[in-house]
Amino acid sequence: MVLNTLGRYLAARFVISALGVFFGLFVLLVFVDYIDLLRRAGGLAVSALTIAQASFYRVPQLLERLLPFCILIGAMTCYLALSRRLELVIARAAGLSAWQFISPALWSALALGVFASVVFNPMSAYMQERAKQMEAELFGQGSGSLQDANGFWMNQVSPEGQAIINAARSQQQGAVLSGISVFRFEPDFQFKDRIEAREAVLEPGYWLLKDVRRYTLDDAPVQQDTLKLPTALTLAQVRNSFATPESVSFWQLPSYIKASESSGFATSGYRLQYHKLLAKPFLLAAMVMLAASVSLRFFRFGGVQKMVLSGVGAGFLLYILSKVTEDLSKAELMHPLAAAWLPVCVGGLAGFLALLYQEDG
């Protein structure tokens, strides 16, 4: 069924519908993000083309999270269109069952999921890092409103005393920080000074701070071009503090997990992200099952609006379940393997049972 003419036709219709939803959301999100960046840019001397490029780099990571909904809506659109044009009626008259209708879409969803995990995920991670770099270059000095009020915090202790580092943004998984505030204390915990810097780059044995202004209790502020802040932190330790699992590509996650384990840091976030990427092809296939269970009904029977709403509702409930399991895993209350695969099993079984009841009684 998958390799014959009808199977290729059904697979092509599904892929076209899913990609249409995907690119439609992409254009919408780029437009909304572009307007938001224009508002945040304010009176800065930044070209509209540069802001559009930054928006283009920021959107793919968000679209990666919305990919299951693109597959769900694309599959519903595909099967409803086939039913509306009575193509499913003709296929049923030829002796084909619903399982044969959806098998081409299932294999296509699995292929799209593999592509999303091994190709699109590394690309979106790279583009997200590129977007952070562009934001730091464009807005790092001119727009304080872009800096996160909390940002990233890190504490380091050395023989010279203690230093508490706050960074508004991180790039290259924490190797480059921007919007820096450093509070330094003497070994006897007496306040030493406060350092504000535009950027900090991790070098072997020290942070290289750029465009530095030092504040002390007794003297006037001192302006410096660069300042070396000693540190015993390694790149693996900094990555664990500043790199989010979503910013690490699929191919880098195993090495990140191994490095975090050897350094004694928690690896639940990285493990969860890795298992989610492994489960993504099967999650997309589960979305096809859910979509088919609510969209294979003939138009002349009516109730199309209820079917569409029920499909969207099922996808939303599955999303809530995935967020709950994700939060439980990050809190180390659930194993990352179970947290990543439970929504896949629930969605796939729900769609399978619904189709089994509708088609085979």
N, C-alpha and C positions, 0 to 999 in steps of 0.2 A: 504493500500500500504506500509506503514512504517513497519508493523509487519509481513507481509508475507515473503516468501522466497526471492523473487526478491527484495523487499524493503531492507531486511537485507543485501543482496549481494551488492546493490548499495551503501548503507550506509557504509559497510565495505570497499569498493573500495575507496570511498571518504576519509574516515578517514585514510586509509593507505597512500594515496597520500599526504594528508595534513601533516601527521606526518613525512613522508619521506622528504618533503621540510623543515619542521621545524628542524629535526635533522641534515639534510644536512647543513643548515645555521648555526646551533649550532656548528658543528665541524669546519666549515670554520671560524667563528668568534673567536672561542677559539684558533685556530691556528694563526690567524692574531694577536690577542691580546697577545698571548704568545710570538710571535716574538717581538712585541713592548715592552713588559715588559723586555725581555732579553736585548734589546738595552738600555732601560732606566736604568737597573740595573748596566750596565757598569762593573767596576771592583770590585763590592761588593761581599762579600763571601756569596752568596745566592745559594742554591741548585736549580737545574732545576725543581725538583719535587714541591718545594714550589712555584715557579713562576707559574707553570702549575696549581696549586691549586688556586692561586690568580686569574688567568685568568678564571678558571672554575666558580668562584664566581662572577666575573664581568659581564659575558655575559648574564645571564638570564634577567636582566632588559632591555637590548637592544633588546633581542628577543621578549619581551612582546610588544614592540612598533611595531615590524615587524610581529606580529601574523596575522593581517588582510591580509598582502601580502602573507603569507604562505597559508592562506585559499584560497585566490584568485588563486594563482598559482596551489595549490593542486587540486582545483575544475576544473580548466581548463585542467590540466593534466589528471584527471580522466575521464572527458567527452570526451576529444579528443581520449583517448585510447579506450574507449567504442565505439566511432564512427569508429575508425580505424579498430576494429575487428568486425564491423557490428552488434554489440550487440544492439545498439540503433535501427538499422533497423528492427531487429527481434522483439524488444519490440514494436515498432510502428506498425508492422504488426499484433501483438497480440491485438492491440486496445488501447495501452497506449499513453497518451498525454505527452507533455513536463512537465506539472505541476506535473504529477505523477513521472516523472524521477527525478525531483529535490527535491520533498518533503522529501525523506530520507536524502539527503544532508543538507537540511534546518534544520531539527530536529537535525541532528548530529552537525551542526555548532552552534546551540543554546546551546546544551549540552557542547560543547567545550568552548563556551564563558562563560558559568556559571562556569565551572571548572577553566578557566583562571582567572576570577575575584575573586573567593572565595578561591581558593587553590594556584594557581600558582603565583598570585600577592603577597600574604603575604610571600611566599617562596622566590621570587625574591627580595623583600624588605629586608628580613633577610640576604640573601646572599650578597646583595650590602653593607650592614653594615659590614658584616664579611670581605668583600673585602677591605673596607676602613681601618678596623682594621689591616689587614695583611699588607697593604701598609704602614701604619704608623709604624708598627713594623719593617718592612724590610728596608724601605727607609727614615724613618723620620729623622735619624741622618746622613745618608751617602750620600744622593743625593739631593742637592738643586735644581736640574733641575725639580724634581717632584713637587715642590711647585708652586702653582698657583700665578702668579704675582699680581692678584687682591684678590683672596680668598674671605673670608667672613668678613664683617666689622660690628662692633657694638659699640655704644656709651653709656656709663653709667655715671651718675652723682650722687655724694654722698656728704655729708658734708665735706669730706676730699678733694674734688676736682673732676675733670673730668678725665675719663680714656677712651681712644679710643683703642679698641681691634681689631686686625686683625689676622685671623686664615687661614692657607693654606688649611686645611682639617677639616672636622667635622665627628664625629662618634656618634652613639646612638642618632640621631636627635638633635645634638648640646650639649649633656651633656658632651662629651669628645671632646676637640679640640687639634689639633697638629699644629706645625709650628707657634708658637704664637709670636706676636709683640704687646706690650702694650705701648702707649704713655700717660704718666700721667701729669696732670697739677694741679697747686694749685687752691684754690677757687678764687683767683684774676686773673686766666687764665695765670699765669706764668708757663713756662715749668719746670717740676720737674725732670723726668727721663724717660729713655726708658728701657723696660724690654724685653728680648728675652728668650723664654722658649720652651722646647721640647713639653710639653703637659700641658693642663689645664683641670682639672676635676671640674665640678660644684658641690659644697657642699652647704648645707643650710647656706646662708649668706655670702659666699665667694667662689672665684675661688682658687683652690689649684694648683699652678704652680710648675712644676717639671723641674729639670736641668736648673736653672735660671741664667742668666747673666744680671746685672744691669749696665746701662750706665748713667752717670751724666755729667754735663758740667764742673765740677771742679775736680772730683776725677777719679782715675783709675777704670776700670770695676771691679765689684765685682761678684764672683761666689758663688751661693747658691744652695743647694740641693732642697729646697722647699721654697715657698713664698705664703702667703695668701693674696689675693687681694679681699678686701671687695666688696660686690655687693648686691643690693636690687632686682636683677632680679630673677624671678621664672623660674622653668623648662618650664612652658607653654610659657613664654615670649621668652626664649632662643630658644625653638623649632620653634617659629614663625620666628626668625631671621636666624636660621641655617638649619632647616629641610626643604628640598624641598618636594612638594606634592608627587613626585614619590617615595620618600624614606619611605612613610607612607603606611602601609598595608590597605587593604580594610576594615578590621574589626576595625581599629583604627581611620579611618577618621571621623566618626561621633563625637567621643570624642574630636578630634583635632578641628573640626569646632566649637563645643560648647565652648571649652576652649578659642579659639581665639576670639569668639564673646564676651565672658564675660570679656576678657582683653582689648577689644576695638581695636583689630587688624583686618586687612583685611582678609577675608575668601574666596575670589574669587578663589584663586588657589586651595585650598582644596576642595571647592565645585565643581569646574570643574573636578578635578581628580575623585571625588566620582561619579559624573554623567557619566563620561566617562567609569568608571568600570561598572556602571549599564547598560549603553548602549552597552557595548562590545558584549554580545550575539547577539543583533540585528544588530550590525555592521558586524559581521562575517556572519550572514544570508544575509545581503545586498551584501557582497562580493560574496557569492554563486550565488545570482541572476545575478550579473554582469558577473560572469564567465560563467554561463549557457547561457546568451544572446549572447555570442560570440563563444561558443564551441559546440553547438548542431548541427551545420551544418554538412552534410555528407561529407566525404573525397572526394568522386567522383565528387562533385560540385566544388572542388578547392578553392583557396583563403584562405587556412589554415593559412598561414603566416600573412595575413592581419588581420584575426580574432584574432590571438594571440597578435599582436601588438596593436590592438584596445583595447583588454582586459587589457593589461599592461598599456596603456595610460589612460584608464578610472580609473584604480586603482591609478595611479599617480596623476591625477586631483583631485580625492577624497581625497588623502593625502594632497595636497596643500590646499584644502578647509578646512580640519580639522585643519591644522596649522594656517591658517588665522583666523578661528573662535576662536582657542585657544589663539592667541595673542590678539585678540579683547577682549576676556573675561578677560585675565590677566590685560589688560589696563582698565578694568571696563567700556568698551564701549558696551558690550554685556552680557546678563545674562548667567551664567554658564550652566543653563538648556538648553537654545537655542544653545549655542556653542557646547555642547556635542551631542545633538540629531539632529542638522541640517545635518551633514554629513551622518548620518544614514538614515534620510528621503530622502535626495537627491540620495544617492546610491541605496537604496531600490526601490524608485520610478523609477529611470532610468532603472534599471534591469527589473523591472516588466513591464514597458511600452514597452521595447524592446522585451521581450518575448511575450507580448500580441500581438504586431504587427506581429512578425514572425509566431506565432502559430495560431492566430485567425484572422489575417488580420487587 
